[in-house]
Amino acid sequence: MAQVVLYADDFPGIDMGAKINAAYAAAPAAPSCTVIVVPNGTFDFTTQILFNTLDKAVILQGQGASITGGTILNYTPTTATAAITIDWSNPDGGGFAPGTGLRDLTLSNGNLTVGGSGSSATGISIGPVNSGAPFAEFSNVRIEGFGIGIDVPDVGTQSWGMVFRNVVLCYNNTGVSFQKTEEQITFVACKILLNGVGVNYDTGSSGDATYLGGSIDSNTIMGVEFNHSTTIFTAVGTHWENLGVSGDVHYVHGTAATLNIEGGIALNDNTTGTSGSWFYNAFFNVQGLVLYSGGATQSDYVFSVQVAGNISVFVSNAAVISVSRIAFTGAGTILEIVTPETVSAYTVGNLVLIGATPTTGSGQAGLGVTSGFGNGSSGTSMTTTTKGTGSGPSSPDVVVQYLEIDIAGTKYWIPLVR
């Protein structure tokens, strides 16, 4: 069956919400996929848009999401209601409809306050009764000014495999709220900024999400908040920043989740004052993240590792973010911290100490020249040349350098013999 295109403005209704509902009612059932087109312009509406007929998936298509033009759907109620509900997938399973969803429009609640205005309305509610919209895609959409921009409530069954592509979530109390387990959620080049909380995983929400590129920026309370032990969040090439909208920096907070970061940059734009922990979580795997501070002193640790962490970062201004403030572990274990300030290279299973500084901190090891070790210093002959049972040289003669190890603040030196 050919794709059906319906124009919302051709249908009766007291507002654009009612017109879209009328177009949805007129759309044929599966296996067709109807495109409902909304014209250019700003449309105030109070009628909730309901896409909740089982197996009737659609595409709601606007004319762009520009600041002053395109399609703007302005939901005026601020009560605990949802502007758009998407719930067309059968709770018994199936209903996979890739590519259906929303495109090229702005959904607004008209309350553009940094950190959220206190509205109780929800922009899009996905799966409040059935199974939501598995494999749906939300593309080139801006959602602003709501209590919750996108809500996946803790009812129904999974709406897994959803894709959010170039979606902007801004000025909401919470940008995205997952209240139940959702698998394989993918954010591509999204911008989640100027909310109170950017992404929230509630106590009932585990699953996994991947955040590719984009930014998590200037959310006044928290960038990403985990409240479930088995949540896995992976950010690749992501830009973390605060733009000085908050006196502190809080990008991630979780007590039992897993956070994977590959590449990207984390910036503290505050030029004065002190900053608390940027990333507080149970499990960390961080590779190649650049850290930068505009001048604020790092009073707490950039990474607060509560269980275990493997951290490899580049600190672009170590004078502000000293190596000693990179990571702290409570009851957990830091498997490795690698920065250009402590070590220049490492290989699997071996720490290659090239160009390391002589000064070490507690629990660290590094190459260095000491003022003396026993009765010898670097470059002086050994007083003992007796070979033991090992495989070393028969006549060791010179201490080439020392391996300095700091154990709980006490320094020890192991001579490296030529």
N, C-alpha and C positions, 0 to 999 in steps of 0.2 A: 504494500500500500504506500502511495506517495505521501511525503510529508505534508501536513496540513498547516497552513498559516492563517491565523485569525488576528484581526486588528481590534484591540480592546475598545477603541473609540467608536467602533461601529455598533457596540452593544449598549442596551439601556442600563441605567443605574444612577443613583444619586451622587456618586463620586467615582473616582477611578478604581477604588477597591471593589465597588459593586460591579463596575463594568468588566473588570478582569475576572471576577467570579462568574459572571454571565458567560463570558467567552470560554472559561474552563468547563462550565456545564454543557456548552454546545460542542465541545471537542469530542471527537470519536474516541471510543475505548481502544485498548491495545488490540493489534500490534502497532497502531500508528503512534507517532510522537508529534504532538502539536506544538507549534511555535506561536505564542501569544505576544503580539507586538504592541508596545506602549509608545505613543508618539513623543516627540520632543516637547519639553515644557515642564513646569513645576505643577504638581497636582497634590493639593491637600486632600486627605481622605481620613475617614473614621471607620469605614467598613473593613473589618479584618479580611484579608485575602486568605482563602482556604484551598490548598491543593492537597486534599486528603481522601480522594476516591481511590480505592485499591486498584492497582495496576493501570492507573491513568497518570503517567509521567508526562511532564511538559517542560518547555523552555520558555521562561519569561524574558523577553528581549526588549531592552531599551535602546536609546539612541546615543549612548555615551554617558560618562560620569564626570563631566568637566565641572569646574567650580561654579560657573555662572550659566551653564547651558546643559545640553543633553537632556536626559530624563531624570527628574527628581520626584520620587514618591515621598511626600511628607506626611507621615502618620502623626496626627495631632494629639491623640490621647496619651497621657503619661501614667495611666493606671496600669495595673498588673495584667496586661493583655499583650498579645503578639500581633504585630503588623502583618506578618506572613507566616503561615503554618504549612510545612511540607511534610507529608506523611502518607505517601502513595504506595509504599512497599508493603507486601503481605507479611504479617508477623510470623507466618509459618515458614518463611524463607523465600529465596528467589527475589524477583523484582529488581534484578540488576539492570540499570538503565544508564550506562555511561554517557556523559555529555548532556544529560538533562539537568535542569537547575536554573540559575539566574545569570544573565549577562548584561553588561553595558548599561548600568543604571546606578543612581544614588538612592539609598533608602535612608531617610532622615527622621529624627524625632524633634528636630528644631531646637535642641538644647546643647549648643556647642561651647562647653566649659571644659577646660583642661582638668583631667581627672574624673570627669563625669559630673552631671548636674543633679543627680539624685532621682531621676526619672525611674519609675517602676516598670516601664514598658519594655518589651523584648522586640528586637528587630525581626529575626527569623527564628522560629522554633522548629526543630527538626526531630520528628519521631515522638510526639507526645503520647501517642496511643498505639500506633502500629509499628512499623520498622523503618520509618523515615524515608531516606532516599539513598540507598547504597549505590556507590559509584557515581553519584551526581557531581557536577562541576559548577563552581561559582567563579565566574571570570569577569574581571574588569568591573568590579562592584565596590562601591563605597557605602559603609554602614556607619552612621554617626549619631551621637547624642542620646542613645538608649541606656536603660538600666543594664541590659545585657544585649550586646550586638547580635551574637549568634548563640543560641542555647540548645544543647542536646540534653533534654531532661532525663531523669532516672526512671523512666517508664518505657513500656514497649520493649522491643528487642533491638539488636544492633543495626546502626546505619553506617556500616563500615565502608572503607574504600573511597571516601569522599575526597575530592580535590578542590583546593582553594587556590586560584591562580590570579595573581595581581589584584588581590582583594585588600582594600584599605579599611581598617577598623579604627575609628578615632573618636575621642570625646565621649566614650561610653564609660559607665561605672566599671563594667567588665567587658572586654572585647569579645572573647570566646569562652564559653563555659561548658565543659564536658562533665556531665553528672552520672554517666554510665560508661561502661567499657566500650571503647571504639577502637577498631584495629585499622592499620594502614591509612591513617589520615595524612594527607600530604599538603603542605603549604608551599607554593612556588612563587617567589618574588613578592610576597605579601608584606604589607607595612602595618604593623600593629603599634599604634602610637597615641600618646596623649590621653590614654584611658587611666582609670584608677589601677585596675589589674588588667594586664594584657591577655594572658591565657590562664584559665583556672581549671585544674583537674580536681574535682570534688572527691570526697572520701569513697564514693562508689565508682570512681572512674579509674580504670587501669588502661591497658591497651598500649598502642605505640603510635607516635607521630613523627614525621620528618619535615623539617623546616629548611627549605633550600633557598639560599640567598635571602633577599629581603632584609627587613629590619624589625627589631623589637626595641622601641625607641620612646623614651620620655614618658613612660607610664609612672604615675606619681607614687603608687604603693608598691607594685611588683610587676616585673616583666612576665615571668612564668611562675605559677604557683602549683606545687604538687601536694596532694593530700592523700595519695594512695601509694602503697609500697611497690607495686609491680608496674607502675607507669614507666615507659621508656621514651625519652624525648631526644631526638638527634637533630642538631643544627649544623648545617654545612655552608660555610662562606657567609654567615649571617653577621649583620651589623648591629651591635648592641651599643646604645648611647642614651644619655639622659638630658642633653641640651640644657642642663642647669635648671630644669623645672622643679627639681627636688633637691633639698640640701644634702641628701644622701644618695647612695647608689644601691639599688636592689634589683638585680636582673633575674635571679632564680632563687627560689626558696622551696626546699623539700626535705623531708626527714628520712625517706626510705626509697625514693625513686632513683632511676638511672639517667644521668645526663651525659650525652655524647656531644662533643663540640669538635668540629674539624675545620680549621682555618677561620677566617673572619677577623673581626676586630671588636674589642670592647673598650669604650671610651668613657671617661668621667670628665665632663666638661666644666665642672666646678673648678674655679681657679683659687679659691681660698677655703679654709675650714678643714674638716676631717671627714673621712668616709668610712662607713662600716663595710661589712662583707658584701662583695658583688654577687658571688655564687655560693649559696649555702645548700648543701645537698648530701645525700648518703653516698652514692657511687658516682665517680667522675671518670671519664676518659676524654682528655683534652689534648688535642694535637694541633700545633701550629697557630694558636690564637695569639693575636697581637694585643697587648695591653697598653693603654695610654691614659695619663691623667693630665688635666690642664693646669694642675698646680696644687689641688687639694691634697693634704697629707693623708696617707693611708694608715689610719689608726687601727683598723681591724684587718683581717686577712682577705685577700681577693677571693680565694677559694677556702671555704670552711668545709673540710672533708669529714663527714660524720662516720663513714664506714671504711671506704677504700678509694684511692684515687691514683690515676696515672696522668701526670700533668706535664705537657711540653708547651711552653709559651715563649713569646718574644716580648720583652719589656722595652718599649721604645724610649722611656725616660726613667731610668733606674734611680735617678736622684730623688724622684717623688715616690715611685713604687719600688722600694728596696726588695732585694731578693728574699730577705728574711720575712717579708710580709706577703709573700706569694700564697702560701698555703698553711693551714692549721688543721690538725686532726684531733678530734675529741677522743673517742674510744676506738677510733679506726686506725687504718694504716695508709700512709702515703707510699705507694710503690715506687714512684720516681718523680722527681721534679727536674726538668731540664730547661735551662735558659741560657742565652749567649753569655750571661754574666757569670755562670758557674761552670759551664762545660760547653765545648763547641761541637761535639759530635758523640753519638752513641750508636752501638749496634746491638742487635738482639742478643741478650744474655751477657753482654759485656759493656762496661762503661769506658769509653775511650776518653781519657783525660788529656785533651789537647788544648793548650792555652788557658787552662783553668787558673783562677786566681789563687794565690797562696793562702788567703784567709778562708777558713771554713766555718760553717755554723754547725750547731748541734745536729748530729746524725749525718753529716756530710763528709765526703772525702775529696781531696784535691791535691794536685801536684804543687810542691812549693819548696823553697830553699829555707832552711832553718838556720838560726844563729849557732846552733851546735846540737849535737846528738851524742850523748855519752862523751867519748873522748875524740870524736871526729865530726867534721862538718862536710858539707858538699864539696867534692873536689879533693879531699884529703885521703891519704892511704888508710886502709883498714889495719888495725893492730892484730887482728886474728885472721889467719889464712887457712885454718884447718877446715877441711871439707867434711861435712857430715855424710849421711847416707842418701841425701837428695841428689838431684841431677844438675846442680849448679856447677859453676866453673871450679876447676881444681885449685886455682889460686886467685880468689877474688882480691882485687887490689885497690879499687877506688869506689867510694860512694858517689854515684852519679847525681842522685837527687833523692829526696825523701817523699814518701807518701804520707800526707798529713791527714789524720782522722780525728774528728771531734766527736767524742762520746759524752753526751750530757754536759758539755761545757769543758771537759778535760781533753786536752790535745795530746795525741800520741803520734810518733813518727816512726815509720818503717823505712830503713835504708834500702835504696834501690842500688844494687851492687853491679859494677861493670865486670 
